[in-house]
Amino acid sequence: MLDNHEIGIETDDFDSKITDLVNRAKLVAKDLKTRVQKTESNRRLPVENMERICDEGLLTIIQSKESGGHELSMRAHLDVLSAIAEGCSATAWVLGVMHAHSWLLAHFPKKAQDEVYKENSNTMVSAVIGPRGKAVLKRDGSYLLNGFWPFGSGCQLSKWLLLGAEVFNESGEFLDLADLLIPTSDAKIQDDWYVEAFKGTGSNSLVVKDLQIPSHRYLSLLGLLKHDTPGIKDNYTGWLHRAEPVPVLAIALCGGAVGLGKAAKKQFMENIENKKVIYTEHVQTEWASTHITLGKAASQIDAGELLIYRAADDTDRLAKAGEKMSMKMRGRIRMDCSHGVRLILEGATELYLAGGAAGISSKNPMQQISRDLHATNMHGLLLVEPSAEVYGRILLGLEPNTIII
């Protein structure tokens, strides 16, 4: 992995700030861990979880300075998320996507950014970024939004929502793909989050019917992919929000998996302490099979982490330098993220199986680590085969057959 010197980011105060925030995240994680059972049973994050996150300055890691954020780096984002995930993976997931949403908001018109952050820089924003809804451009420049959006992680605690939509004119002609910003109070939150993984994320579905939205709360996703957005054109002088959008959004889904991989290694070693291998004479910590399994699994987990951090470092480095990311690197980063979380899952699964039946206890974190790593790998942007197809096509000189790259 590259360090901040190698990717060309200022050190000293920058590094000191990141170190302080990561240390805070580690302390917060210990507190979050005491509420994991409550988080899962309530199917949403406790209010006090996000209060701690906000109080320690951990919500705004990649939020723009203009909106009261730290505006650090994608590496710093991963550092904080992985620390939080060792305490509560549901909180890490919600925090990770909220980081991504704060990054996106820097691309909106300044008026929209001010509506969200002027009174409180710790305003929480949830989203379903994909264009699942429908918006119609009206003659007065506003948009009429309708739709149903599943997976609105953390929506119960959010003040604002970003909802993706296909955009049409009043004649029914397709115009754009966009994210529209609305107050959470303007959407109906359906209580339908009954799942077996990421139980505590509160990822309920959202419904909007005939909601009129002013033009300044509109962000063209096609414009975003071309680096042509109001927020960047409005005298933006930083570098983080000039990063390639899809790599940023993919990396934002991975930090929790890094922390879960670390947690799996620690929990495995705790689970096998003083444990005999049933129906044998082996003590598990002294058995060669255990040593080999742990060595291989830890290496897989470390390899996944390295891929994800490589993606973050390349994203940071090119954004800092003001250089355009090649299509080949964009494809590779999407693959890095997908393959990275898969390697972490595979390594953790080996440890889960080798640790014995104790791991299936509802009181043993190993089962939740496994469930939540599986859920991470099921996210559409992190599915291995679609990402591999895209990357393989690019390597062969073919078009990637998707704009999500």
Backbone torsions as a table, in degrees:
resi	resn	phi	psi	omega
1	MET	NA	145.2	176.9
2	LEU	-82.9	150.5	173.4
3	ASP	-99.9	-179.6	-174.7
4	ASN	-66.1	-28.7	176.2
5	HIS	-62.9	-43.0	-174.3
6	GLU	-72.2	-28.0	-179.8
7	ILE	-93.9	4.2	172.5
8	GLY	80.4	24.5	178.0
9	ILE	-99.6	140.4	-179.4
10	GLU	-55.2	141.2	179.9
11	THR	-104.0	-148.8	-179.6
12	ASP	57.7	-103.3	-176.9
13	ASP	-60.3	-38.4	179.6
14	PHE	-60.5	-52.0	-179.7
15	ASP	-64.4	-39.7	-179.4
16	SER	-63.6	-38.9	179.3
17	LYS	-65.7	-42.6	179.3
18	ILE	-64.1	-45.0	179.0
19	THR	-57.8	-44.0	179.2
20	ASP	-62.5	-44.6	-178.6
21	LEU	-66.8	-38.4	178.0
22	VAL	-66.1	-40.7	176.8
23	ASN	-62.3	-38.9	176.1
24	ARG	-64.2	-41.0	179.8
25	ALA	-61.9	-38.7	178.7
26	LYS	-64.2	-39.4	177.3
27	LEU	-68.5	-42.1	177.8
28	VAL	-61.2	-39.6	-178.6
29	ALA	-58.9	-37.3	178.5
30	LYS	-63.2	-39.0	177.7
31	ASP	-68.6	-44.4	-179.2
32	LEU	-61.0	-35.1	-177.6
33	LYS	-60.9	-29.4	-179.6
34	THR	-71.9	-13.0	-177.0
35	ARG	-115.9	14.6	-178.2
36	VAL	-60.9	-45.4	180.0
37	GLN	-61.2	-42.9	178.0
38	LYS	-63.3	-41.7	-179.6
39	THR	-60.3	-45.5	-179.3
40	GLU	-68.2	-43.8	-177.1
41	SER	-68.2	-31.7	179.1
42	ASN	-82.4	-11.8	179.9
43	ARG	60.9	26.8	177.8
44	ARG	-165.9	163.9	179.7
45	LEU	-73.9	137.5	171.0
46	PRO	-63.5	145.7	179.4
47	VAL	-55.8	-38.4	-175.9
48	GLU	-66.9	-23.4	175.9
49	ASN	-62.1	-51.6	-178.0
50	MET	-74.4	-25.5	173.7
51	GLU	-62.9	-43.0	176.9
52	ARG	-63.6	-43.3	178.2
53	ILE	-56.2	-48.2	-177.9
54	CYS	-68.2	-43.3	-178.5
55	ASP	-59.7	-31.9	-177.9
56	GLU	-93.4	7.3	176.2
57	GLY	73.5	25.2	-173.6
58	LEU	-96.4	-6.1	179.7
59	LEU	-79.8	-26.5	-165.7
60	THR	-109.5	29.7	-175.0
61	ILE	-57.6	-44.1	-179.6
62	ILE	-115.8	18.6	173.8
63	GLN	-77.8	146.7	-175.8
64	SER	-65.3	147.9	176.0
65	LYS	-61.2	-35.3	179.1
66	GLU	-58.2	-30.3	179.5
67	SER	-102.5	18.9	175.1
68	GLY	87.6	12.0	-177.8
69	GLY	-93.5	176.2	178.5
70	HIS	-80.4	-31.7	-178.8
71	GLU	50.5	61.1	-174.8
72	LEU	-93.1	-97.8	-176.1
73	SER	-159.9	166.6	176.9
74	MET	-71.0	-29.4	174.4
75	ARG	-64.1	-44.3	178.8
76	ALA	-62.1	-39.2	176.3
77	HIS	-56.4	-48.0	179.3
78	LEU	-63.8	-41.1	179.8
79	ASP	-58.0	-46.8	-178.2
80	VAL	-69.0	-45.5	-177.5
81	LEU	-63.0	-42.0	-178.3
82	SER	-65.7	-35.7	177.2
83	ALA	-65.8	-44.1	179.1
84	ILE	-63.6	-39.4	-176.5
85	ALA	-64.0	-26.8	177.8
86	GLU	-67.9	-18.8	176.0
87	GLY	-98.2	-45.3	-178.6
88	CYS	-153.6	108.0	-176.2
89	SER	-69.4	-29.3	177.4
90	ALA	-65.5	-43.2	177.7
91	THR	-64.3	-39.4	179.0
92	ALA	-63.1	-40.9	179.7
93	TRP	-62.8	-48.9	-179.3
94	VAL	-62.7	-43.1	179.5
95	LEU	-63.5	-40.3	-179.4
96	GLY	-61.3	-45.3	-179.7
97	VAL	-72.6	-32.3	176.1
98	MET	-66.4	-35.2	171.8
99	HIS	-56.8	-47.8	-179.1
100	ALA	-60.1	-39.2	-178.7
101	HIS	-68.8	-36.7	176.8
102	SER	-66.4	-35.2	175.9
103	TRP	-64.2	-43.1	179.1
104	LEU	-62.4	-38.0	-176.4
105	LEU	-62.5	-24.7	177.0
106	ALA	-64.8	-14.0	179.7
107	HIS	-92.3	-13.0	178.3
108	PHE	-74.2	163.5	172.6
109	PRO	-56.3	149.8	-176.8
110	LYS	-55.8	-35.8	-179.3
111	LYS	-61.0	-40.7	179.0
112	ALA	-68.4	-42.2	178.3
113	GLN	-59.3	-41.8	180.0
114	ASP	-65.6	-38.4	178.6
115	GLU	-59.3	-36.5	-177.1
116	VAL	-80.9	-44.8	-165.4
117	TYR	-112.4	-11.1	-171.3
118	LYS	-61.0	-41.3	-178.5
119	GLU	-85.0	-24.3	-176.9
120	ASN	-155.0	109.5	-179.0
121	SER	-69.3	-13.9	178.2
122	ASN	-95.3	22.6	177.1
123	THR	-63.7	131.6	-179.3
124	MET	-91.1	136.3	-178.8
125	VAL	-126.9	122.6	173.3
126	SER	-101.0	169.1	-175.6
127	ALA	-163.3	154.7	159.0
128	VAL	-126.2	97.7	-168.1
129	ILE	-71.4	-35.3	-178.5
130	GLY	-60.4	144.9	-174.1
131	PRO	-76.7	73.2	-179.0
132	ARG	-89.4	-17.7	-178.5
133	GLY	-100.3	-171.8	178.8
134	LYS	-133.5	130.5	176.8
135	ALA	-122.7	139.5	179.1
136	VAL	-115.7	124.9	177.8
137	LEU	-75.0	121.4	179.6
138	LYS	-90.7	165.9	-176.9
139	ARG	-63.4	-27.5	-179.3
140	ASP	-84.7	3.3	178.2
141	GLY	92.9	-5.7	177.0
142	SER	-84.7	175.5	-178.8
143	TYR	-127.6	139.3	175.7
144	LEU	-103.7	118.3	-171.2
145	LEU	-109.7	134.3	173.0
146	ASN	-137.6	148.2	174.6
147	GLY	161.1	175.7	178.4
148	PHE	-131.6	125.1	-175.8
149	TRP	-127.0	109.7	174.3
150	PRO	-79.6	165.1	172.7
151	PHE	68.9	45.6	177.8
152	GLY	-86.5	68.8	-173.0
153	SER	-53.1	129.4	176.8
154	GLY	73.4	12.5	-172.2
155	CYS	-62.2	-27.5	-178.1
156	GLN	-65.4	-25.6	-177.3
157	LEU	-100.8	-6.2	-174.3
158	SER	-87.0	149.1	174.5
159	LYS	-94.5	-24.8	-178.0
160	TRP	-134.7	157.6	177.8
161	LEU	-129.3	144.6	167.2
162	LEU	-109.4	121.8	-176.5
163	LEU	-123.6	127.6	-178.5
164	GLY	-81.8	146.2	-178.4
165	ALA	-154.1	150.9	164.2
166	GLU	-79.9	140.6	-174.3
167	VAL	-115.2	133.3	-179.0
168	PHE	-129.7	159.7	169.5
169	ASN	-87.6	179.0	-175.4
170	GLU	-69.4	-12.9	176.8
171	SER	-90.6	-0.3	178.1
172	GLY	88.2	9.9	179.6
173	GLU	-85.3	135.4	179.6
174	PHE	-66.9	135.7	-179.8
175	LEU	-116.6	-42.0	-166.6
176	ASP	-168.2	168.6	163.3
177	LEU	-112.2	136.5	-172.1
178	ALA	-149.7	161.1	166.2
179	ASP	-109.6	134.9	179.8
180	LEU	-117.2	138.6	-175.9
181	LEU	-98.2	125.5	179.3
182	ILE	-138.1	152.6	170.7
183	PRO	-63.5	140.4	179.9
184	THR	-58.3	-31.1	-179.4
185	SER	-64.7	-16.0	178.9
186	ASP	-87.1	-1.7	178.3
187	ALA	-115.1	154.0	173.2
188	LYS	-94.6	124.9	177.3
189	ILE	-94.1	118.2	179.5
190	GLN	-87.6	134.9	-179.7
191	ASP	-84.8	77.0	-173.3
192	ASP	-129.3	18.6	-177.8
193	TRP	-89.9	81.1	177.1
194	TYR	-117.5	98.0	-170.0
195	VAL	-139.6	172.8	179.7
196	GLU	-109.9	4.2	176.2
197	ALA	-144.7	152.5	-174.2
198	PHE	47.6	41.8	-176.8
199	LYS	-56.2	-37.5	-172.8
200	GLY	-86.1	6.5	-175.8
201	THR	-80.9	-11.5	179.9
202	GLY	57.8	40.5	-174.3
203	SER	-83.5	59.1	-177.8
204	ASN	-70.9	162.0	177.0
205	SER	-80.3	154.9	-177.0
206	LEU	-124.0	139.4	-179.4
207	VAL	-128.2	133.8	175.8
208	VAL	-130.9	135.2	179.7
209	LYS	-130.4	121.0	174.2
210	ASP	49.4	50.9	-180.0
211	LEU	-98.1	124.8	178.9
212	GLN	-87.8	130.0	-174.4
213	ILE	-125.9	128.5	-179.3
214	PRO	-67.1	157.8	-171.6
215	SER	-64.0	-27.3	-177.1
216	HIS	-76.0	-8.4	177.2
217	ARG	-99.9	35.6	-174.8
218	TYR	-125.7	132.4	174.6
219	LEU	-129.8	120.2	177.2
220	SER	-71.6	122.2	176.3
221	LEU	-71.9	-32.5	175.8
222	LEU	-67.2	-38.0	174.9
223	GLY	-65.5	-40.7	178.7
224	LEU	-58.8	-44.2	-179.4
225	LEU	-65.2	-21.8	178.5
226	LYS	-98.2	7.0	-178.3
227	HIS	61.6	33.9	-178.5
228	ASP	-122.1	85.9	-177.0
229	THR	-132.6	152.5	-178.7
230	PRO	-57.7	-43.3	-176.7
231	GLY	-63.2	-37.8	-179.9
232	ILE	-75.4	-34.7	179.5
233	LYS	-76.0	-15.4	-176.0
234	ASP	-89.4	61.1	174.0
235	ASN	60.9	32.1	176.7
236	TYR	-71.6	127.7	-175.1
237	THR	-111.6	-3.2	-179.1
238	GLY	-84.6	-167.5	179.8
239	TRP	-124.8	-29.8	-171.8
240	LEU	-59.3	-38.1	-176.4
241	HIS	-86.0	4.0	169.5
242	ARG	-93.9	0.9	179.6
243	ALA	-64.4	160.2	-179.8
244	GLU	-66.2	126.5	-170.4
245	PRO	-62.7	-50.2	-175.7
246	VAL	-65.0	-43.3	172.8
247	PRO	-55.8	-41.8	178.0
248	VAL	-59.9	-48.0	-176.5
249	LEU	-67.8	-33.0	177.5
250	ALA	-71.3	-45.2	179.5
251	ILE	-60.0	-36.5	-178.0
252	ALA	-63.6	-15.6	178.8
253	LEU	-91.0	-5.1	-167.3
254	CYS	-105.6	-19.5	-173.2
255	GLY	-60.0	-39.4	178.8
256	GLY	-62.7	-37.3	179.4
257	ALA	-64.1	-37.1	176.7
258	VAL	-59.8	-46.3	178.6
259	GLY	-65.6	-37.1	178.5
260	LEU	-66.8	-34.5	176.2
261	GLY	-63.3	-43.1	177.0
262	LYS	-63.6	-42.3	179.5
263	ALA	-63.5	-36.3	-179.7
264	ALA	-63.0	-43.1	178.7
265	LYS	-62.4	-45.0	-179.6
266	LYS	-65.2	-43.5	-177.0
267	GLN	-68.3	-37.2	177.7
268	PHE	-59.1	-47.3	-178.2
269	MET	-65.7	-33.5	175.5
270	GLU	-69.5	-40.6	-177.4
271	ASN	-65.7	-31.1	-175.3
272	ILE	-95.5	-1.1	179.8
273	GLU	-60.2	126.9	178.7
274	ASN	58.6	27.5	-176.1
275	LYS	-104.3	131.7	173.3
276	LYS	-90.4	147.8	176.0
277	VAL	-82.2	115.2	-172.1
278	ILE	-57.7	142.1	179.6
279	TYR	68.0	15.6	174.6
280	THR	-136.3	178.0	175.8
281	GLU	-98.5	7.3	-174.4
282	HIS	-80.1	139.6	162.4
283	VAL	-92.5	127.4	-165.9
284	GLN	-61.1	-39.3	-178.7
285	THR	-70.1	-15.4	-178.7
286	GLU	-103.8	-2.1	-174.1
287	TRP	-86.6	131.8	-177.9
288	ALA	-59.4	-36.1	179.0
289	SER	-59.6	-38.3	177.6
290	THR	-63.9	-43.1	-178.6
291	HIS	-62.1	-43.2	-179.5
292	ILE	-66.7	-45.4	-179.8
293	THR	-60.6	-46.6	-179.0
294	LEU	-64.8	-42.5	179.7
295	GLY	-61.1	-45.9	179.4
296	LYS	-66.5	-44.9	-177.2
297	ALA	-65.5	-42.7	178.9
298	ALA	-62.0	-37.6	178.8
299	SER	-66.6	-40.0	176.2
300	GLN	-61.5	-45.7	-179.7
301	ILE	-62.5	-43.8	179.0
302	ASP	-63.7	-39.1	179.3
303	ALA	-63.3	-41.6	176.6
304	GLY	-61.3	-43.1	178.2
305	GLU	-61.7	-43.0	179.8
306	LEU	-61.1	-41.9	178.4
307	LEU	-61.9	-43.6	-178.1
308	ILE	-67.2	-41.4	178.1
309	TYR	-68.8	-33.8	175.3
310	ARG	-60.7	-42.2	178.4
311	ALA	-60.0	-44.0	-180.0
312	ALA	-65.8	-43.6	-178.3
313	ASP	-63.8	-42.1	178.5
314	ASP	-66.4	-38.9	178.1
315	THR	-63.2	-45.8	178.3
316	ASP	-63.1	-46.4	-174.0
317	ARG	-61.8	-46.4	-177.6
318	LEU	-71.1	-37.7	177.8
319	ALA	-63.6	-42.1	179.9
320	LYS	-62.5	-39.3	-178.5
321	ALA	-80.2	-9.1	-177.5
322	GLY	70.5	26.1	-178.5
323	GLU	-99.5	146.8	178.5
324	LYS	-75.7	137.2	178.0
325	MET	-82.4	131.4	-179.4
326	SER	-68.0	157.3	176.9
327	MET	-62.4	-35.8	178.7
328	LYS	-61.7	-44.6	179.6
329	MET	-69.2	-37.3	177.8
330	ARG	-60.8	-42.0	176.5
331	GLY	-65.6	-40.8	-179.7
332	ARG	-65.9	-38.7	-179.9
333	ILE	-67.3	-40.1	175.2
334	ARG	-60.6	-39.5	177.6
335	MET	-69.7	-40.5	177.2
336	ASP	-54.5	-44.7	-178.1
337	CYS	-67.0	-46.7	-179.2
338	SER	-64.7	-48.5	-178.8
339	HIS	-69.1	-34.4	179.7
340	GLY	-61.5	-49.1	-179.5
341	VAL	-70.4	-27.4	177.1
342	ARG	-69.5	-42.2	178.1
343	LEU	-62.2	-40.5	178.3
344	ILE	-63.8	-43.3	176.8
345	LEU	-60.1	-46.4	-177.7
346	GLU	-63.6	-41.7	177.7
347	GLY	-65.3	-44.2	179.5
348	ALA	-65.2	-35.1	178.9
349	THR	-64.7	-40.3	176.6
350	GLU	-60.2	-40.6	179.2
351	LEU	-70.3	-38.7	178.2
352	TYR	-59.4	-46.7	-178.4
353	LEU	-69.3	-40.4	-176.8
354	ALA	-73.8	-18.3	-176.8
355	GLY	-79.5	-9.8	177.0
356	GLY	87.9	-180.0	-171.9
357	ALA	-66.0	-18.1	178.2
358	ALA	-57.9	-27.2	-176.8
359	GLY	-69.1	-16.0	-179.3
360	ILE	-89.0	-4.4	177.4
361	SER	-62.1	138.5	178.9
362	SER	-64.1	-17.0	179.0
363	LYS	-92.5	-5.1	-179.6
364	ASN	-98.4	123.0	-176.2
365	PRO	-60.3	-17.1	-175.0
366	MET	-61.1	-37.5	-179.2
367	GLN	-68.4	-35.8	178.3
368	GLN	-72.1	-37.4	175.6
369	ILE	-56.2	-46.7	-179.9
370	SER	-63.2	-47.8	-178.5
371	ARG	-59.7	-45.1	-173.8
372	ASP	-76.4	-28.6	172.7
373	LEU	-68.9	-38.3	174.9
374	HIS	-60.8	-44.3	-178.9
375	ALA	-62.8	-40.9	177.2
376	THR	-57.2	-45.8	-178.3
377	ASN	-67.8	-15.9	179.8
378	MET	-88.2	-6.6	178.0
379	HIS	-63.3	138.4	-174.6
380	GLY	-55.1	-35.6	-177.9
381	LEU	-78.8	-12.1	-177.2
382	LEU	-111.7	6.8	176.7
383	LEU	-66.1	131.0	-171.6
384	VAL	-66.8	-47.4	-172.4
385	GLU	-65.7	-44.5	175.5
386	PRO	-61.3	-39.3	178.8
387	SER	-66.7	-40.1	178.6
388	ALA	-64.9	-39.8	178.3
389	GLU	-60.5	-46.4	179.7
390	VAL	-60.1	-48.9	-177.4
391	TYR	-65.1	-42.0	178.7
392	GLY	-62.1	-41.5	178.3
393	ARG	-61.4	-44.2	-179.4
394	ILE	-63.5	-42.6	179.1
395	LEU	-61.3	-28.6	178.6
396	LEU	-89.0	3.6	179.0
397	GLY	81.0	15.8	178.9
398	LEU	-95.7	163.5	174.4
399	GLU	-67.1	145.2	-174.4
400	PRO	-72.1	-7.6	179.7
401	ASN	57.7	22.5	172.6
402	THR	-159.3	150.8	174.7
403	ILE	-90.7	-7.7	-176.2
404	ILE	-86.9	76.1	-176.3
405	ILE	-156.0	NA	NA
